[in-house]
Amino acid sequence: MKYIIFDNIFPVIFNEAIGHNDIKVSGMKPTSAGFVEIFDDHFSIGTEVSGKSVSLNLPSKKEDSKIITKILSMY
């Protein structure tokens, strides 16, 4: 899966067939982007981020994993 973090707080996760530059959030700026792998072991959810967005010219950041995991753990 691909992802973008907007304003360092709001993650959007989407299919790899969609370009990073096709995703917009009104009033927010993309701050990091790349690829995310989601792990669910029935007790907890974890994520691992990697890569970068060429179309947005943004790298993934280590802290993105914490942001994504926190949001996914709410559901």
N, C-alpha and C positions, 0 to 999 in steps of 0.2 A: 504494500500500500504506500501511497505518497501522503505527505502531510505538509502543511504550512502553519507556522505560528504567527498570529497577528498581534502586534503591540506587546510582544513578549508574554502574553497571557492566554490568548484564545486560539486553541488548535482546531484545524480542519483536516480531517482524514478522508482520503478519496482514492478511487481506483487508479491504477497505473496507466490506464488508457487515456486519462485526462491530463492535459498539460498543467504544470504549476501556474503558468501565466493565465490560465482560463478561470482560476478561482479568485473571486473578489468578495470582500466583506465591506459593506458600506461604512465609511468613516474610519476604517482601520487600515494600518500599513503592515505589510508582511515584514517580519523581522528575522525569520529563519525558515529553512525548508529542506526537505530531503525525503528519505524513505524510512518507514517505520515497520517493525515486525512486532506483532502483539502475541504475548504468551499468556495462556490461561490454564492454570494447573488445578482448577476447581476450588482452590483455597484463596488465591490471589491473582491479580492481573499484573503483568510486567510488560515493559516495552523496551525495544532497542532501536535507536535511530542511527542512520548512516547517510553518507553521500551528501549531495547538494542539489540545488535547483540551478540548472544552466540557464533556463529561460528567465528566471528572476535574479540570477547572479547572487544567490544566497546560500551559505553553507548550513548544514545541520549543526546543532549545538548540543553538547552533552546534557545540559539542563532541560532540553526539549523533552527528553524521555520522562523526566519527573512531572512536567506539565501535562503531558498526554496521559500518563498513568493515573494521575490524580483525577482527571476528568473522567476517564473510563471506569475508575473504581467507584464513582458516584452512581453508576448504573449497574 
